[in-house]
Amino acid sequence: MSDDKYDSKADIWSLGITAIEMACGKPPYANEPPLKVLLKVPTAAPPTLPDDAVDDFSEDFKDFIASCLVKSDKQR
């Protein structure tokens, strides 16, 4: 990954994470140690709205988050 260059696709991922944080009041994995989160992000499925909050938001908002948090940066 050291050859990868930073581009706007990283910002799009961050926007999705920020949208979840704004909607729920805390970022995904807020209750886990930061180092564990750093190791989890590359291998785990992308974060989503918590199950208990999913019905509180429109399909458009959920689709927006899902579009921002596509794992493959080429598809994001």
N, C-alpha and C positions, 0 to 999 in steps of 0.2 A: 503494500500500500504506500510505501514511501515515494513511489514514482507518480502517484496520483496527484493531480493539481486541484486546489480548491476552486470551486466554481459556484454558481448560483444554485445548483442542485442541493448543496448542503444547506443553503438558506431556506430552500423549500421544505426540507426535512425539519429544520428548526421551527419554521412557521407552523407545521402540523403539531409539533410538541407544544409550542406556545399556545395554540388554539385549545388543546386539551387542558393545559394548565389554566387558561383563562376561564374555560367552561366549568372546570371542576374545583378550582381553587388550589390545586397542587399538580405538579407534573407527574407523568407516569413514573412508577417505581419510587415514589417519594419516600416510602417506608423502608426502602432497602439501602444498604450501605453503598456509597458512591462507587467504590471499586468494583463491587459485584455488578452494579448497573453497567459500568464500562465494559465488563466482560460479557454481559448478557446481550447488549444491543446488537452486536454483529451476528449473533447466532439465533436469537429468539425471534419469534414472529413480531411484526411491528406493533407498537402500542395502539390501543384503541380506547374509546371512552369506557369507563367502568360500567359493568353490567347494570348497576343500580341507577345509572344516569342516562343510559342509552335512549330510553323513551322520552326524555326531557328535551331532545333536540331533533331538528328537522332532518329529513333524509338528505337534503342538500348539504347541510353542515357535516353529517357523517360521511358523505361522499367526498367532501372537500378534505377532511382529515385523512381519509383512506388514500386519496390521490397524492397528498403531500408525503405520506409515510410509506410509499412503495419502496421496498428494499433496494431494488435495482435502480441505481441512479440513472441509467440509460432509459428506463421506462418512466421515471419520475418526471 
